[in-house]
Amino acid sequence: MEKRHVNKRKLVNNIILHVVLIIIALATITPFLWTLSTSLKGQNEAVFSIPPKFIPENATFENYAVVWNTLPIPRYFINSVILAAFGVILPVILCSMAAFPLARMEFKGKQAVFLTIMATMMIPGEVTMIPTYLIINKVGLMGNYAGIILPAAVSAFGIFLMRQAFLGIPKEIEESALIDGASVWRIWSSILMPMVKPNIATLSILSFIGAWNNFLWPLLVLKDPNTYPLTLGLYKLQGTFVANTRLIASGAMIALVPILIVFLFFQRYFIEAAYSSAVKG
């Protein structure tokens, strides 16, 4: 009788949990669905209505065509790809290189160095923006991509993430490689890095999203409209179309597609990294 009562209680708890998760999922996906719906609505169809209409009466891709033909979307897209590529490659390499000695080597002051790096995560980006801007301007990197890429080339979170990944690898593997004559560089690049692919994928996804959606910093650094990434290019939609909600929604969907593709490509590794971190915790 008691066992039956316990099972019934677990069933109720599972139902409540799933209901809460469904509500959270709906609240999360609703803005995306509304944006998609708005981008497919014709000019004669109301955007704002009560209750909201998520299914367009006459779905059309005309808004996408107008945005594509009005702005140099391919050029903006290529610029964003360049920034995102460096925004992924450099953090993965530099953060893992910085995390390797913090996780696998012993040296004086290692803990102090790690705590100092972690302490920088508590500093808001707005606080460091002005000093970074002055440095970029002083070294002559204003107006080019290096001024955008270099300040974001390494992050405290990336170092922390890769350090935790390296700590989960048995020490015996590294010791066996040293006995076989492998150098420190070979251990890092050929042995440890392939073993932390889920964490690399996680860092790659987060870095890509950050680089792809970066808006304020490119707005401050870049001067030539031909060098604008997609986020800055789509910002022109407000002036070009006088806040036409349908066209702005279409531009937002165009910018969202690469993020979805990258996430779907690395989804398996992302979930694996989250699961392994939860198990370690």
LUMZATI-838887 format. One line per 5 residues: number of its first residue (from 1); their letters; for each residue x, y, z of C-alpha. Coordinates in steps of 0.2 Angstrom, whole numbers. Layout:
residues N
NUM	A	X:Y:Z | ...
END
This chain:
residues 281
1	MEKRH	0:0:0 | 14:12:5 | 24:7:-11 | 8:11:-22 | 6:28:-13
6	VNKRK	25:32:-17 | 22:28:-35 | 7:38:-36 | 16:53:-28 | 30:51:-41
11	LVNNI	18:51:-55 | 10:67:-49 | 27:75:-47 | 32:70:-64 | 16:77:-72
16	ILHVV	19:94:-62 | 37:94:-68 | 32:91:-86 | 18:104:-86 | 30:117:-79
21	LIIIA	43:113:-92 | 30:114:-106 | 25:131:-100 | 43:137:-99 | 46:130:-117
26	LATIT	31:139:-124 | 36:155:-115 | 53:153:-123 | 48:149:-141 | 33:161:-142
31	PFLWT	44:176:-147 | 52:166:-161 | 35:160:-167 | 28:178:-167 | 43:184:-177
36	LSTSL	41:170:-189 | 23:173:-191 | 25:192:-193 | 38:190:-207 | 26:179:-217
41	KGQNE	11:191:-216 | 6:202:-230 | 5:221:-230 | -14:220:-229 | -14:209:-214
46	AVFSI	-13:216:-196 | 3:213:-186 | -4:217:-169 | -21:210:-164 | -30:203:-149
51	PPKFI	-30:189:-148 | -13:187:-157 | -14:177:-173 | 1:166:-175 | -4:158:-192
56	PENAT	-4:171:-206 | -20:171:-217 | -10:172:-233 | 8:167:-230 | 20:176:-241
61	FENYA	39:177:-244 | 37:194:-251 | 45:203:-235 | 60:192:-237 | 62:197:-255
66	VVWNT	61:215:-251 | 74:215:-237 | 86:204:-248 | 84:216:-263 | 85:232:-253
71	LPIPR	100:229:-242 | 117:220:-248 | 113:205:-237 | 126:194:-245 | 140:206:-241
76	YFINS	134:208:-223 | 132:189:-222 | 150:187:-227 | 156:200:-215 | 147:191:-201
81	VILAA	154:174:-206 | 172:181:-205 | 169:189:-188 | 161:173:-182 | 174:161:-189
86	FGVIL	188:171:-179 | 176:173:-165 | 175:154:-163 | 193:148:-168 | 203:160:-157
91	PVILC	193:157:-141 | 193:138:-143 | 212:139:-146 | 217:152:-133 | 205:147:-119
96	SMAAF	211:129:-120 | 229:134:-121 | 226:145:-105 | 216:131:-97 | 229:117:-100
101	PLARM	242:123:-87 | 229:128:-75 | 222:110:-75 | 237:99:-79 | 252:108:-72
106	EFKGK	259:112:-55 | 267:129:-53 | 268:142:-39 | 253:154:-38 | 242:143:-50
111	QAVFL	227:145:-38 | 229:164:-37 | 230:165:-56 | 214:155:-58 | 205:165:-45
116	TIMAT	210:181:-53 | 204:175:-70 | 187:170:-62 | 186:186:-53 | 185:195:-70
121	MMIPG	168:187:-73 | 161:198:-60 | 166:214:-69 | 152:220:-81 | 157:222:-99
126	EVTMI	151:240:-99 | 165:244:-86 | 179:238:-98 | 171:245:-114 | 179:262:-112
131	PTYLI	196:256:-108 | 196:244:-122 | 190:257:-134 | 204:268:-129 | 217:254:-131
136	INKVG	210:249:-148 | 210:267:-154 | 228:270:-147 | 235:255:-157 | 226:259:-173
141	LMGNY	214:245:-174 | 198:256:-176 | 189:253:-192 | 195:236:-195 | 190:218:-190
146	AGIIL	205:216:-178 | 198:229:-166 | 182:218:-165 | 190:201:-164 | 205:203:-152
151	PAAVS	195:210:-137 | 184:194:-138 | 198:182:-142 | 198:174:-124 | 186:174:-110
156	AFGIF	186:169:-92 | 171:158:-95 | 180:149:-109 | 195:146:-98 | 184:139:-84
161	LMRQA	175:128:-96 | 190:120:-104 | 199:119:-87 | 185:109:-80 | 185:98:-95
166	FLGIP	204:94:-94 | 202:90:-75 | 190:76:-79 | 203:67:-89 | 213:54:-79
171	KEIEE	231:59:-75 | 237:42:-81 | 234:46:-99 | 245:61:-98 | 259:51:-89
176	SALID	259:37:-102 | 261:50:-116 | 276:58:-107 | 284:41:-104 | 282:38:-123
181	GASVW	291:54:-126 | 277:65:-131 | 279:84:-129 | 268:95:-119 | 262:102:-136
186	RIWSS	258:85:-142 | 249:80:-126 | 238:96:-127 | 234:95:-146 | 233:76:-150
191	ILMPM	228:68:-134 | 218:80:-123 | 209:91:-135 | 201:76:-145 | 195:70:-128
196	VKPNI	185:86:-124 | 176:88:-140 | 159:90:-131 | 166:105:-121 | 174:112:-137
201	ATLSI	157:111:-146 | 149:120:-131 | 162:134:-131 | 160:135:-150 | 142:137:-150
206	LSFIG	142:150:-136 | 156:159:-145 | 148:159:-162 | 131:166:-154 | 141:179:-146
211	AWNNF	151:184:-161 | 136:183:-173 | 124:193:-162 | 138:206:-157 | 130:223:-161
216	LWPLL	137:237:-149 | 155:234:-151 | 155:233:-170 | 144:249:-170 | 158:258:-160
221	VLKDP	173:251:-170 | 167:250:-188 | 165:266:-199 | 164:259:-217 | 146:252:-220
226	NTYPL	154:239:-232 | 162:231:-217 | 146:230:-207 | 141:213:-201 | 123:207:-202
231	TLGLY	117:214:-186 | 123:232:-190 | 116:230:-208 | 99:224:-202 | 99:239:-190
236	KLQGT	97:250:-206 | 80:242:-208 | 72:254:-195 | 78:269:-205 | 75:261:-222
241	FVANT	58:254:-220 | 52:267:-206 | 50:253:-193 | 40:241:-204 | 38:227:-192
246	RLIAS	35:214:-206 | 52:218:-214 | 61:220:-198 | 55:202:-193 | 60:195:-210
251	GAMIA	78:202:-207 | 78:195:-189 | 74:178:-196 | 87:179:-209 | 100:183:-196
256	LVPIL	94:168:-185 | 96:154:-198 | 115:152:-196 | 113:151:-177 | 100:137:-179
261	IVFLF	111:128:-191 | 126:129:-180 | 117:123:-165 | 109:109:-174 | 126:103:-180
266	FQRYF	134:103:-163 | 118:99:-153 | 124:81:-149 | 140:87:-142 | 132:102:-133
271	IEAAY	120:90:-124 | 134:77:-120 | 144:91:-112 | 129:97:-102 | 126:79:-96
276	SSAVK	144:75:-92 | 145:92:-82 | 129:87:-72 | 136:70:-68 | 153:77:-62
281	G	143:89:-52
END
